[in-house]
Structure formats: structure tokens, C-alpha cells
């Protein structure tokens, strides 16, 4: 999976349960959203709560850290600054 939300939570010293609470939703609902096809709105909210950019929620390729890979279709996208 190209999303690295669990890793970012760990870096920030929080759990998915705490993240869900801060978002005002149940942890089970958060897990379903993230394991399904999360919307950009959901990813933006997760990033906001964690204090990171939305792009930081995706794995970056080692060859180009400004490229992210879609967790569902595998398409690579170039991040613009």
C-alpha cells in the first residue's frame, strides 16, 4: 500500500484510535475509509490532524522524492511545489 498513515502516526507519537478521535469519527470508520478508497477530503483531514502535508501520507519513490504513487491504481504523480 502506498499510503503511509500508520508510519506518520508512529512518527508523531499517536495511534490510529487517537487520530480518529481527533477527526471526530470512530476508529473502525477511519480504518474502512483508509483501507477502501479514501477521498482527497479524508486525506486532507488526516494530514491536517497529523500536522503534515497530504503528500507526506504517500510513499515516495527513492529515485524522485517529488513523485507519489496512487495506493489503488499504482499511477505515479509528480508533486508540484
mmCIF file of the N, C-alpha and C atoms, coordinates in Angstrom:
data_MODEL
# 
_entry.id   MODEL 
# 
loop_
_atom_site.group_PDB 
_atom_site.id 
_atom_site.type_symbol 
_atom_site.label_atom_id 
_atom_site.label_alt_id 
_atom_site.label_comp_id 
_atom_site.label_asym_id 
_atom_site.label_entity_id 
_atom_site.label_seq_id 
_atom_site.pdbx_PDB_ins_code 
_atom_site.Cartn_x 
_atom_site.Cartn_y 
_atom_site.Cartn_z 
_atom_site.occupancy 
_atom_site.B_iso_or_equiv 
_atom_site.pdbx_formal_charge 
_atom_site.auth_seq_id 
_atom_site.auth_comp_id 
_atom_site.auth_asym_id 
_atom_site.auth_atom_id 
_atom_site.pdbx_PDB_model_num 
ATOM 1   N N  . UNK A 1 1  ? 0.839   -1.179 0.000   1.00 0.00 ? 1  UNK A N  1 
ATOM 2   C CA . UNK A 1 1  ? 0.000   0.000  0.000   1.00 0.00 ? 1  UNK A CA 1 
ATOM 3   C C  . UNK A 1 1  ? 0.885   1.244  0.000   1.00 0.00 ? 1  UNK A C  1 
ATOM 4   N N  . UNK A 1 2  ? 0.559   2.199  -0.818  1.00 0.00 ? 2  UNK A N  1 
ATOM 5   C CA . UNK A 1 2  ? 1.386   3.390  -0.942  1.00 0.00 ? 2  UNK A CA 1 
ATOM 6   C C  . UNK A 1 2  ? 1.082   4.436  0.122   1.00 0.00 ? 2  UNK A C  1 
ATOM 7   N N  . UNK A 1 3  ? -0.015  4.292  0.849   1.00 0.00 ? 3  UNK A N  1 
ATOM 8   C CA . UNK A 1 3  ? -0.284  5.227  1.936   1.00 0.00 ? 3  UNK A CA 1 
ATOM 9   C C  . UNK A 1 3  ? 0.568   4.859  3.137   1.00 0.00 ? 3  UNK A C  1 
ATOM 10  N N  . UNK A 1 4  ? 1.105   5.857  3.809   1.00 0.00 ? 4  UNK A N  1 
ATOM 11  C CA . UNK A 1 4  ? 1.964   5.596  4.966   1.00 0.00 ? 4  UNK A CA 1 
ATOM 12  C C  . UNK A 1 4  ? 1.422   6.275  6.218   1.00 0.00 ? 4  UNK A C  1 
ATOM 13  N N  . UNK A 1 5  ? 0.111   6.238  6.396   1.00 0.00 ? 5  UNK A N  1 
ATOM 14  C CA . UNK A 1 5  ? -0.531  6.916  7.520   1.00 0.00 ? 5  UNK A CA 1 
ATOM 15  C C  . UNK A 1 5  ? -0.104  6.312  8.855   1.00 0.00 ? 5  UNK A C  1 
ATOM 16  N N  . UNK A 1 6  ? -0.037  4.992  8.943   1.00 0.00 ? 6  UNK A N  1 
ATOM 17  C CA . UNK A 1 6  ? 0.396   4.363  10.199  1.00 0.00 ? 6  UNK A CA 1 
ATOM 18  C C  . UNK A 1 6  ? 1.813   4.795  10.554  1.00 0.00 ? 6  UNK A C  1 
ATOM 19  N N  . UNK A 1 7  ? 2.679   4.865  9.562   1.00 0.00 ? 7  UNK A N  1 
ATOM 20  C CA . UNK A 1 7  ? 4.066   5.277  9.785   1.00 0.00 ? 7  UNK A CA 1 
ATOM 21  C C  . UNK A 1 7  ? 4.129   6.727  10.271  1.00 0.00 ? 7  UNK A C  1 
ATOM 22  N N  . UNK A 1 8  ? 3.331   7.598  9.655   1.00 0.00 ? 8  UNK A N  1 
ATOM 23  C CA . UNK A 1 8  ? 3.319   9.003  10.066  1.00 0.00 ? 8  UNK A CA 1 
ATOM 24  C C  . UNK A 1 8  ? 2.760   9.130  11.485  1.00 0.00 ? 8  UNK A C  1 
ATOM 25  N N  . UNK A 1 9  ? 1.722   8.359  11.803  1.00 0.00 ? 9  UNK A N  1 
ATOM 26  C CA . UNK A 1 9  ? 1.180   8.365  13.169  1.00 0.00 ? 9  UNK A CA 1 
ATOM 27  C C  . UNK A 1 9  ? 2.280   7.988  14.162  1.00 0.00 ? 9  UNK A C  1 
ATOM 28  N N  . UNK A 1 10 ? 3.021   6.946  13.838  1.00 0.00 ? 10 UNK A N  1 
ATOM 29  C CA . UNK A 1 10 ? 4.094   6.493  14.721  1.00 0.00 ? 10 UNK A CA 1 
ATOM 30  C C  . UNK A 1 10 ? 5.138   7.587  14.903  1.00 0.00 ? 10 UNK A C  1 
ATOM 31  N N  . UNK A 1 11 ? 5.502   8.251  13.797  1.00 0.00 ? 11 UNK A N  1 
ATOM 32  C CA . UNK A 1 11 ? 6.473   9.347  13.859  1.00 0.00 ? 11 UNK A CA 1 
ATOM 33  C C  . UNK A 1 11 ? 5.972   10.483 14.752  1.00 0.00 ? 11 UNK A C  1 
ATOM 34  N N  . UNK A 1 12 ? 4.653   10.705 14.743  1.00 0.00 ? 12 UNK A N  1 
ATOM 35  C CA . UNK A 1 12 ? 4.056   11.790 15.512  1.00 0.00 ? 12 UNK A CA 1 
ATOM 36  C C  . UNK A 1 12 ? 3.680   11.362 16.931  1.00 0.00 ? 12 UNK A C  1 
ATOM 37  N N  . UNK A 1 13 ? 3.902   10.085 17.260  1.00 0.00 ? 13 UNK A N  1 
ATOM 38  C CA . UNK A 1 13 ? 3.598   9.593  18.600  1.00 0.00 ? 13 UNK A CA 1 
ATOM 39  C C  . UNK A 1 13 ? 2.118   9.477  18.880  1.00 0.00 ? 13 UNK A C  1 
ATOM 40  N N  . UNK A 1 14 ? 1.350   9.124  17.863  1.00 0.00 ? 14 UNK A N  1 
ATOM 41  C CA . UNK A 1 14 ? -0.089  8.964  18.032  1.00 0.00 ? 14 UNK A CA 1 
ATOM 42  C C  . UNK A 1 14 ? -0.526  7.624  17.452  1.00 0.00 ? 14 UNK A C  1 
ATOM 43  N N  . UNK A 1 15 ? -1.730  7.220  17.770  1.00 0.00 ? 15 UNK A N  1 
ATOM 44  C CA . UNK A 1 15 ? -2.283  5.963  17.256  1.00 0.00 ? 15 UNK A CA 1 
ATOM 45  C C  . UNK A 1 15 ? -3.417  6.272  16.288  1.00 0.00 ? 15 UNK A C  1 
ATOM 46  N N  . UNK A 1 16 ? -3.831  5.260  15.537  1.00 0.00 ? 16 UNK A N  1 
ATOM 47  C CA . UNK A 1 16 ? -4.976  5.447  14.656  1.00 0.00 ? 16 UNK A CA 1 
ATOM 48  C C  . UNK A 1 16 ? -6.238  5.761  15.457  1.00 0.00 ? 16 UNK A C  1 
ATOM 49  N N  . UNK A 1 17 ? -6.353  5.187  16.646  1.00 0.00 ? 17 UNK A N  1 
ATOM 50  C CA . UNK A 1 17 ? -7.502  5.464  17.503  1.00 0.00 ? 17 UNK A CA 1 
ATOM 51  C C  . UNK A 1 17 ? -7.520  6.933  17.904  1.00 0.00 ? 17 UNK A C  1 
ATOM 52  N N  . UNK A 1 18 ? -6.359  7.468  18.298  1.00 0.00 ? 18 UNK A N  1 
ATOM 53  C CA . UNK A 1 18 ? -6.271  8.885  18.661  1.00 0.00 ? 18 UNK A CA 1 
ATOM 54  C C  . UNK A 1 18 ? -6.524  9.779  17.452  1.00 0.00 ? 18 UNK A C  1 
ATOM 55  N N  . UNK A 1 19 ? -6.021  9.371  16.299  1.00 0.00 ? 19 UNK A N  1 
ATOM 56  C CA . UNK A 1 19 ? -6.256  10.126 15.068  1.00 0.00 ? 19 UNK A CA 1 
ATOM 57  C C  . UNK A 1 19 ? -7.756  10.198 14.778  1.00 0.00 ? 19 UNK A C  1 
ATOM 58  N N  . UNK A 1 20 ? -8.428  9.056  14.871  1.00 0.00 ? 20 UNK A N  1 
ATOM 59  C CA . UNK A 1 20 ? -9.868  9.020  14.620  1.00 0.00 ? 20 UNK A CA 1 
ATOM 60  C C  . UNK A 1 20 ? -10.623 9.919  15.600  1.00 0.00 ? 20 UNK A C  1 
ATOM 61  N N  . UNK A 1 21 ? -10.233 9.874  16.868  1.00 0.00 ? 21 UNK A N  1 
ATOM 62  C CA . UNK A 1 21 ? -10.886 10.718 17.873  1.00 0.00 ? 21 UNK A CA 1 
ATOM 63  C C  . UNK A 1 21 ? -10.725 12.187 17.528  1.00 0.00 ? 21 UNK A C  1 
ATOM 64  N N  . UNK A 1 22 ? -9.523  12.586 17.121  1.00 0.00 ? 22 UNK A N  1 
ATOM 65  C CA . UNK A 1 22 ? -9.274  13.984 16.763  1.00 0.00 ? 22 UNK A CA 1 
ATOM 66  C C  . UNK A 1 22 ? -10.046 14.396 15.516  1.00 0.00 ? 22 UNK A C  1 
ATOM 67  N N  . UNK A 1 23 ? -10.350 13.418 14.657  1.00 0.00 ? 23 UNK A N  1 
ATOM 68  C CA . UNK A 1 23 ? -11.133 13.690 13.455  1.00 0.00 ? 23 UNK A CA 1 
ATOM 69  C C  . UNK A 1 23 ? -12.632 13.657 13.746  1.00 0.00 ? 23 UNK A C  1 
ATOM 70  N N  . UNK A 1 24 ? -12.995 13.169 14.930  1.00 0.00 ? 24 UNK A N  1 
ATOM 71  C CA . UNK A 1 24 ? -14.401 13.095 15.309  1.00 0.00 ? 24 UNK A CA 1 
ATOM 72  C C  . UNK A 1 24 ? -15.148 11.919 14.712  1.00 0.00 ? 24 UNK A C  1 
ATOM 73  N N  . UNK A 1 25 ? -14.422 10.837 14.432  1.00 0.00 ? 25 UNK A N  1 
ATOM 74  C CA . UNK A 1 25 ? -15.048 9.636  13.878  1.00 0.00 ? 25 UNK A CA 1 
ATOM 75  C C  . UNK A 1 25 ? -14.574 8.411  14.649  1.00 0.00 ? 25 UNK A C  1 
ATOM 76  N N  . UNK A 1 26 ? -15.281 7.304  14.489  1.00 0.00 ? 26 UNK A N  1 
ATOM 77  C CA . UNK A 1 26 ? -14.890 6.054  15.134  1.00 0.00 ? 26 UNK A CA 1 
ATOM 78  C C  . UNK A 1 26 ? -13.667 5.470  14.428  1.00 0.00 ? 26 UNK A C  1 
ATOM 79  N N  . UNK A 1 27 ? -12.814 4.793  15.199  1.00 0.00 ? 27 UNK A N  1 
ATOM 80  C CA . UNK A 1 27 ? -11.595 4.213  14.631  1.00 0.00 ? 27 UNK A CA 1 
ATOM 81  C C  . UNK A 1 27 ? -11.931 3.212  13.524  1.00 0.00 ? 27 UNK A C  1 
ATOM 82  N N  . UNK A 1 28 ? -12.991 2.441  13.697  1.00 0.00 ? 28 UNK A N  1 
ATOM 83  C CA . UNK A 1 28 ? -13.395 1.475  12.674  1.00 0.00 ? 28 UNK A CA 1 
ATOM 84  C C  . UNK A 1 28 ? -13.755 2.161  11.363  1.00 0.00 ? 28 UNK A C  1 
ATOM 85  N N  . UNK A 1 29 ? -14.429 3.308  11.466  1.00 0.00 ? 29 UNK A N  1 
ATOM 86  C CA . UNK A 1 29 ? -14.781 4.057  10.255  1.00 0.00 ? 29 UNK A CA 1 
ATOM 87  C C  . UNK A 1 29 ? -13.538 4.607  9.571   1.00 0.00 ? 29 UNK A C  1 
ATOM 88  N N  . UNK A 1 30 ? -12.590 5.092  10.360  1.00 0.00 ? 30 UNK A N  1 
ATOM 89  C CA . UNK A 1 30 ? -11.340 5.595  9.787   1.00 0.00 ? 30 UNK A CA 1 
ATOM 90  C C  . UNK A 1 30 ? -10.610 4.471  9.049   1.00 0.00 ? 30 UNK A C  1 
ATOM 91  N N  . UNK A 1 31 ? -10.527 3.314  9.677   1.00 0.00 ? 31 UNK A N  1 
ATOM 92  C CA . UNK A 1 31 ? -9.854  2.176  9.036   1.00 0.00 ? 31 UNK A CA 1 
ATOM 93  C C  . UNK A 1 31 ? -10.526 1.792  7.728   1.00 0.00 ? 31 UNK A C  1 
ATOM 94  N N  . UNK A 1 32 ? -11.862 1.773  7.716   1.00 0.00 ? 32 UNK A N  1 
ATOM 95  C CA . UNK A 1 32 ? -12.594 1.434  6.490   1.00 0.00 ? 32 UNK A CA 1 
ATOM 96  C C  . UNK A 1 32 ? -12.307 2.450  5.397   1.00 0.00 ? 32 UNK A C  1 
ATOM 97  N N  . UNK A 1 33 ? -12.289 3.741  5.772   1.00 0.00 ? 33 UNK A N  1 
ATOM 98  C CA . UNK A 1 33 ? -12.036 4.790  4.782   1.00 0.00 ? 33 UNK A CA 1 
ATOM 99  C C  . UNK A 1 33 ? -10.630 4.669  4.210   1.00 0.00 ? 33 UNK A C  1 
ATOM 100 N N  . UNK A 1 34 ? -9.660  4.415  5.069   1.00 0.00 ? 34 UNK A N  1 
ATOM 101 C CA . UNK A 1 34 ? -8.274  4.358  4.613   1.00 0.00 ? 34 UNK A CA 1 
ATOM 102 C C  . UNK A 1 34 ? -7.967  3.080  3.858   1.00 0.00 ? 34 UNK A C  1 
ATOM 103 N N  . UNK A 1 35 ? -8.629  1.984  4.203   1.00 0.00 ? 35 UNK A N  1 
ATOM 104 C CA . UNK A 1 35 ? -8.390  0.718  3.518   1.00 0.00 ? 35 UNK A CA 1 
ATOM 105 C C  . UNK A 1 35 ? -9.220  0.587  2.256   1.00 0.00 ? 35 UNK A C  1 
ATOM 106 N N  . UNK A 1 36 ? -10.216 1.437  2.122   1.00 0.00 ? 36 UNK A N  1 
ATOM 107 C CA . UNK A 1 36 ? -11.039 1.438  0.917   1.00 0.00 ? 36 UNK A CA 1 
ATOM 108 C C  . UNK A 1 36 ? -10.401 2.348  -0.113  1.00 0.00 ? 36 UNK A C  1 
ATOM 109 N N  . UNK A 1 37 ? -11.129 3.352  -0.495  1.00 0.00 ? 37 UNK A N  1 
ATOM 110 C CA . UNK A 1 37 ? -10.636 4.322  -1.470  1.00 0.00 ? 37 UNK A CA 1 
ATOM 111 C C  . UNK A 1 37 ? -10.815 5.699  -0.850  1.00 0.00 ? 37 UNK A C  1 
ATOM 112 N N  . UNK A 1 38 ? -9.867  6.139  -0.018  1.00 0.00 ? 38 UNK A N  1 
ATOM 113 C CA . UNK A 1 38 ? -10.048 7.403  0.692   1.00 0.00 ? 38 UNK A CA 1 
ATOM 114 C C  . UNK A 1 38 ? -10.139 8.589  -0.257  1.00 0.00 ? 38 UNK A C  1 
ATOM 115 N N  . UNK A 1 39 ? -11.033 9.503  0.083   1.00 0.00 ? 39 UNK A N  1 
ATOM 116 C CA . UNK A 1 39 ? -11.181 10.711 -0.720  1.00 0.00 ? 39 UNK A CA 1 
ATOM 117 C C  . UNK A 1 39 ? -10.055 11.681 -0.397  1.00 0.00 ? 39 UNK A C  1 
ATOM 118 N N  . UNK A 1 40 ? -9.861  12.631 -1.266  1.00 0.00 ? 40 UNK A N  1 
ATOM 119 C CA . UNK A 1 40 ? -8.865  13.662 -1.019  1.00 0.00 ? 40 UNK A CA 1 
ATOM 120 C C  . UNK A 1 40 ? -9.253  14.448 0.235   1.00 0.00 ? 40 UNK A C  1 
ATOM 121 N N  . UNK A 1 41 ? -10.536 14.651 0.438   1.00 0.00 ? 41 UNK A N  1 
ATOM 122 C CA . UNK A 1 41 ? -11.016 15.347 1.639   1.00 0.00 ? 41 UNK A CA 1 
ATOM 123 C C  . UNK A 1 41 ? -10.591 14.606 2.910   1.00 0.00 ? 41 UNK A C  1 
ATOM 124 N N  . UNK A 1 42 ? -10.739 13.279 2.898   1.00 0.00 ? 42 UNK A N  1 
ATOM 125 C CA . UNK A 1 42 ? -10.323 12.468 4.048   1.00 0.00 ? 42 UNK A CA 1 
ATOM 126 C C  . UNK A 1 42 ? -8.817  12.571 4.265   1.00 0.00 ? 42 UNK A C  1 
ATOM 127 N N  . UNK A 1 43 ? -8.056  12.442 3.187   1.00 0.00 ? 43 UNK A N  1 
ATOM 128 C CA . UNK A 1 43 ? -6.598  12.521 3.300   1.00 0.00 ? 43 UNK A CA 1 
ATOM 129 C C  . UNK A 1 43 ? -6.151  13.902 3.767   1.00 0.00 ? 43 UNK A C  1 
ATOM 130 N N  . UNK A 1 44 ? -6.826  14.946 3.291   1.00 0.00 ? 44 UNK A N  1 
ATOM 131 C CA . UNK A 1 44 ? -6.508  16.303 3.737   1.00 0.00 ? 44 UNK A CA 1 
ATOM 132 C C  . UNK A 1 44 ? -6.759  16.453 5.234   1.00 0.00 ? 44 UNK A C  1 
ATOM 133 N N  . UNK A 1 45 ? -7.865  15.888 5.720   1.00 0.00 ? 45 UNK A N  1 
ATOM 134 C CA . UNK A 1 45 ? -8.199  15.983 7.147   1.00 0.00 ? 45 UNK A CA 1 
ATOM 135 C C  . UNK A 1 45 ? -7.181  15.209 7.982   1.00 0.00 ? 45 UNK A C  1 
ATOM 136 N N  . UNK A 1 46 ? -6.806  14.016 7.535   1.00 0.00 ? 46 UNK A N  1 
ATOM 137 C CA . UNK A 1 46 ? -5.795  13.220 8.235   1.00 0.00 ? 46 UNK A CA 1 
ATOM 138 C C  . UNK A 1 46 ? -4.495  14.012 8.317   1.00 0.00 ? 46 UNK A C  1 
ATOM 139 N N  . UNK A 1 47 ? -4.082  14.583 7.196   1.00 0.00 ? 47 UNK A N  1 
ATOM 140 C CA . UNK A 1 47 ? -2.847  15.362 7.158   1.00 0.00 ? 47 UNK A CA 1 
ATOM 141 C C  . UNK A 1 47 ? -2.925  16.559 8.097   1.00 0.00 ? 47 UNK A C  1 
ATOM 142 N N  . UNK A 1 48 ? -4.060  17.232 8.102   1.00 0.00 ? 48 UNK A N  1 
ATOM 143 C CA . UNK A 1 48 ? -4.242  18.402 8.972   1.00 0.00 ? 48 UNK A CA 1 
ATOM 144 C C  . UNK A 1 48 ? -4.110  18.010 10.441  1.00 0.00 ? 48 UNK A C  1 
ATOM 145 N N  . UNK A 1 49 ? -4.772  16.931 10.830  1.00 0.00 ? 49 UNK A N  1 
ATOM 146 C CA . UNK A 1 49 ? -4.724  16.481 12.226  1.00 0.00 ? 49 UNK A CA 1 
ATOM 147 C C  . UNK A 1 49 ? -3.306  16.071 12.614  1.00 0.00 ? 49 UNK A C  1 
ATOM 148 N N  . UNK A 1 50 ? -2.584  15.438 11.687  1.00 0.00 ? 50 UNK A N  1 
ATOM 149 C CA . UNK A 1 50 ? -1.220  14.990 11.976  1.00 0.00 ? 50 UNK A CA 1 
ATOM 150 C C  . UNK A 1 50 ? -0.185  16.106 11.821  1.00 0.00 ? 50 UNK A C  1 
ATOM 151 N N  . UNK A 1 51 ? -0.592  17.225 11.244  1.00 0.00 ? 51 UNK A N  1 
ATOM 152 C CA . UNK A 1 51 ? 0.330   18.344 11.078  1.00 0.00 ? 51 UNK A CA 1 
ATOM 153 C C  . UNK A 1 51 ? 1.359   18.126 9.989   1.00 0.00 ? 51 UNK A C  1 
ATOM 154 N N  . UNK A 1 52 ? 0.938   17.441 8.921   1.00 0.00 ? 52 UNK A N  1 
ATOM 155 C CA . UNK A 1 52 ? 1.829   17.191 7.785   1.00 0.00 ? 52 UNK A CA 1 
ATOM 156 C C  . UNK A 1 52 ? 1.109   17.586 6.502   1.00 0.00 ? 52 UNK A C  1 
ATOM 157 N N  . UNK A 1 53 ? 1.841   17.609 5.396   1.00 0.00 ? 53 UNK A N  1 
ATOM 158 C CA . UNK A 1 53 ? 1.192   17.848 4.108   1.00 0.00 ? 53 UNK A CA 1 
ATOM 159 C C  . UNK A 1 53 ? 0.535   16.549 3.639   1.00 0.00 ? 53 UNK A C  1 
ATOM 160 N N  . UNK A 1 54 ? -0.455  16.679 2.787   1.00 0.00 ? 54 UNK A N  1 
ATOM 161 C CA . UNK A 1 54 ? -1.131  15.487 2.256   1.00 0.00 ? 54 UNK A CA 1 
ATOM 162 C C  . UNK A 1 54 ? -0.140  14.596 1.518   1.00 0.00 ? 54 UNK A C  1 
ATOM 163 N N  . UNK A 1 55 ? 0.802   15.178 0.821   1.00 0.00 ? 55 UNK A N  1 
ATOM 164 C CA . UNK A 1 55 ? 1.807   14.406 0.090   1.00 0.00 ? 55 UNK A CA 1 
ATOM 165 C C  . UNK A 1 55 ? 2.647   13.519 0.981   1.00 0.00 ? 55 UNK A C  1 
ATOM 166 N N  . UNK A 1 56 ? 2.819   13.926 2.256   1.00 0.00 ? 56 UNK A N  1 
ATOM 167 C CA . UNK A 1 56 ? 3.620   13.122 3.186   1.00 0.00 ? 56 UNK A CA 1 
ATOM 168 C C  . UNK A 1 56 ? 2.918   11.824 3.594   1.00 0.00 ? 56 UNK A C  1 
ATOM 169 N N  . UNK A 1 57 ? 1.643   11.688 3.248   1.00 0.00 ? 57 UNK A N  1 
ATOM 170 C CA . UNK A 1 57 ? 0.909   10.470 3.573   1.00 0.00 ? 57 UNK A CA 1 
ATOM 171 C C  . UNK A 1 57 ? 1.157   9.368  2.551   1.00 0.00 ? 57 UNK A C  1 
ATOM 172 N N  . UNK A 1 58 ? 1.857   9.694  1.482   1.00 0.00 ? 58 UNK A N  1 
ATOM 173 C CA . UNK A 1 58 ? 2.144   8.731  0.423   1.00 0.00 ? 58 UNK A CA 1 
ATOM 174 C C  . UNK A 1 58 ? 3.612   8.351  0.447   1.00 0.00 ? 58 UNK A C  1 
ATOM 175 N N  . UNK A 1 59 ? 3.893   7.117  0.034   1.00 0.00 ? 59 UNK A N  1 
ATOM 176 C CA . UNK A 1 59 ? 5.272   6.691  -0.122  1.00 0.00 ? 59 UNK A CA 1 
ATOM 177 C C  . UNK A 1 59 ? 5.854   7.397  -1.327  1.00 0.00 ? 59 UNK A C  1 
ATOM 178 N N  . UNK A 1 60 ? 7.083   7.828  -1.225  1.00 0.00 ? 60 UNK A N  1 
ATOM 179 C CA . UNK A 1 60 ? 7.768   8.474  -2.329  1.00 0.00 ? 60 UNK A CA 1 
ATOM 180 C C  . UNK A 1 60 ? 8.765   7.493  -2.925  1.00 0.00 ? 60 UNK A C  1 
ATOM 181 N N  . UNK A 1 61 ? 8.982   7.625  -4.216  1.00 0.00 ? 61 UNK A N  1 
ATOM 182 C CA . UNK A 1 61 ? 9.983   6.765  -4.835  1.00 0.00 ? 61 UNK A CA 1 
ATOM 183 C C  . UNK A 1 61 ? 11.361  7.284  -4.450  1.00 0.00 ? 61 UNK A C  1 
ATOM 184 N N  . UNK A 1 62 ? 12.294  6.407  -4.288  1.00 0.00 ? 62 UNK A N  1 
ATOM 185 C CA . UNK A 1 62 ? 13.648  6.810  -3.929  1.00 0.00 ? 62 UNK A CA 1 
ATOM 186 C C  . UNK A 1 62 ? 14.301  7.608  -5.048  1.00 0.00 ? 62 UNK A C  1 
ATOM 187 N N  . UNK A 1 63 ? 13.974  7.273  -6.290  1.00 0.00 ? 63 UNK A N  1 
ATOM 188 C CA . UNK A 1 63 ? 14.585  7.968  -7.412  1.00 0.00 ? 63 UNK A CA 1 
ATOM 189 C C  . UNK A 1 63 ? 14.120  9.415  -7.493  1.00 0.00 ? 63 UNK A C  1 
ATOM 190 N N  . UNK A 1 64 ? 12.879  9.679  -7.101  1.00 0.00 ? 64 UNK A N  1 
ATOM 191 C CA . UNK A 1 64 ? 12.343  11.037 -7.185  1.00 0.00 ? 64 UNK A CA 1 
ATOM 192 C C  . UNK A 1 64 ? 11.417  11.280 -6.004  1.00 0.00 ? 64 UNK A C  1 
ATOM 193 N N  . UNK A 1 65 ? 11.900  11.956 -4.966  1.00 0.00 ? 65 UNK A N  1 
ATOM 194 C CA . UNK A 1 65 ? 11.078  12.189 -3.782  1.00 0.00 ? 65 UNK A CA 1 
ATOM 195 C C  . UNK A 1 65 ? 9.880   13.100 -4.033  1.00 0.00 ? 65 UNK A C  1 
ATOM 196 N N  . UNK A 1 66 ? 9.794   13.724 -5.218  1.00 0.00 ? 66 UNK A N  1 
ATOM 197 C CA . UNK A 1 66 ? 8.657   14.565 -5.549  1.00 0.00 ? 66 UNK A CA 1 
ATOM 198 C C  . UNK A 1 66 ? 7.590   13.800 -6.322  1.00 0.00 ? 66 UNK A C  1 
ATOM 199 N N  . UNK A 1 67 ? 7.701   12.474 -6.335  1.00 0.00 ? 67 UNK A N  1 
ATOM 200 C CA . UNK A 1 67 ? 6.741   11.625 -7.014  1.00 0.00 ? 67 UNK A CA 1 
ATOM 201 C C  . UNK A 1 67 ? 6.038   10.750 -5.984  1.00 0.00 ? 67 UNK A C  1 
ATOM 202 N N  . UNK A 1 68 ? 4.709   10.658 -6.106  1.00 0.00 ? 68 UNK A N  1 
ATOM 203 C CA . UNK A 1 68 ? 3.944   9.758  -5.241  1.00 0.00 ? 68 UNK A CA 1 
ATOM 204 C C  . UNK A 1 68 ? 3.259   8.718  -6.114  1.00 0.00 ? 68 UNK A C  1 
ATOM 205 N N  . UNK A 1 69 ? 2.902   7.600  -5.502  1.00 0.00 ? 69 UNK A N  1 
ATOM 206 C CA . UNK A 1 69 ? 2.224   6.521  -6.205  1.00 0.00 ? 69 UNK A CA 1 
ATOM 207 C C  . UNK A 1 69 ? 0.834   6.353  -5.615  1.00 0.00 ? 69 UNK A C  1 
ATOM 208 N N  . UNK A 1 70 ? -0.180  6.318  -6.479  1.00 0.00 ? 70 UNK A N  1 
ATOM 209 C CA . UNK A 1 70 ? -1.554  6.115  -6.039  1.00 0.00 ? 70 UNK A CA 1 
ATOM 210 C C  . UNK A 1 70 ? -1.655  4.745  -5.378  1.00 0.00 ? 70 UNK A C  1 
ATOM 211 N N  . UNK A 1 71 ? -2.245  4.669  -4.153  1.00 0.00 ? 71 UNK A N  1 
ATOM 212 C CA . UNK A 1 71 ? -2.315  3.386  -3.457  1.00 0.00 ? 71 UNK A CA 1 
ATOM 213 C C  . UNK A 1 71 ? -3.274  2.394  -4.102  1.00 0.00 ? 71 UNK A C  1 
ATOM 214 N N  . UNK A 1 72 ? -4.142  2.847  -4.984  1.00 0.00 ? 72 UNK A N  1 
ATOM 215 C CA . UNK A 1 72 ? -5.124  1.955  -5.600  1.00 0.00 ? 72 UNK A CA 1 
ATOM 216 C C  . UNK A 1 72 ? -4.729  1.485  -6.990  1.00 0.00 ? 72 UNK A C  1 
ATOM 217 N N  . UNK A 1 73 ? -4.294  2.430  -7.847  1.00 0.00 ? 73 UNK A N  1 
ATOM 218 C CA . UNK A 1 73 ? -4.033  2.048  -9.235  1.00 0.00 ? 73 UNK A CA 1 
ATOM 219 C C  . UNK A 1 73 ? -2.552  1.963  -9.584  1.00 0.00 ? 73 UNK A C  1 
ATOM 220 N N  . UNK A 1 74 ? -1.688  2.462  -8.697  1.00 0.00 ? 74 UNK A N  1 
ATOM 221 C CA . UNK A 1 74 ? -0.254  2.390  -8.935  1.00 0.00 ? 74 UNK A CA 1 
ATOM 222 C C  . UNK A 1 74 ? 0.284   3.485  -9.842  1.00 0.00 ? 74 UNK A C  1 
ATOM 223 N N  . UNK A 1 75 ? -0.575  4.418  -10.262 1.00 0.00 ? 75 UNK A N  1 
ATOM 224 C CA . UNK A 1 75 ? -0.138  5.511  -11.105 1.00 0.00 ? 75 UNK A CA 1 
ATOM 225 C C  . UNK A 1 75 ? 0.788   6.436  -10.333 1.00 0.00 ? 75 UNK A C  1 
ATOM 226 N N  . UNK A 1 76 ? 1.859   6.864  -10.961 1.00 0.00 ? 76 UNK A N  1 
ATOM 227 C CA . UNK A 1 76 ? 2.791   7.797  -10.317 1.00 0.00 ? 76 UNK A CA 1 
ATOM 228 C C  . UNK A 1 76 ? 2.425   9.226  -10.708 1.00 0.00 ? 76 UNK A C  1 
ATOM 229 N N  . UNK A 1 77 ? 2.479   10.106 -9.723  1.00 0.00 ? 77 UNK A N  1 
ATOM 230 C CA . UNK A 1 77 ? 2.172   11.513 -9.934  1.00 0.00 ? 77 UNK A CA 1 
ATOM 231 C C  . UNK A 1 77 ? 3.338   12.362 -9.499  1.00 0.00 ? 77 UNK A C  1 
ATOM 232 N N  . UNK A 1 78 ? 3.649   13.380 -10.247 1.00 0.00 ? 78 UNK A N  1 
ATOM 233 C CA . UNK A 1 78 ? 4.702   14.325 -9.899  1.00 0.00 ? 78 UNK A CA 1 
ATOM 234 C C  . UNK A 1 78 ? 4.085   15.392 -9.019  1.00 0.00 ? 78 UNK A C  1 
ATOM 235 N N  . UNK A 1 79 ? 4.673   15.604 -7.821  1.00 0.00 ? 79 UNK A N  1 
ATOM 236 C CA . UNK A 1 79 ? 4.208   16.634 -6.900  1.00 0.00 ? 79 UNK A CA 1 
ATOM 237 C C  . UNK A 1 79 ? 4.790   17.969 -7.323  1.00 0.00 ? 79 UNK A C  1 
ATOM 238 N N  . UNK A 1 80 ? 3.955   18.986 -7.353  1.00 0.00 ? 80 UNK A N  1 
ATOM 239 C CA . UNK A 1 80 ? 4.422   20.321 -7.674  1.00 0.00 ? 80 UNK A CA 1 
ATOM 240 C C  . UNK A 1 80 ? 4.505   21.142 -6.417  1.00 0.00 ? 80 UNK A C  1 
ATOM 241 N N  . UNK A 1 81 ? 5.460   22.014 -6.357  1.00 0.00 ? 81 UNK A N  1 
ATOM 242 C CA . UNK A 1 81 ? 5.628   22.859 -5.179  1.00 0.00 ? 81 UNK A CA 1 
ATOM 243 C C  . UNK A 1 81 ? 4.913   24.159 -5.350  1.00 0.00 ? 81 UNK A C  1 
# 
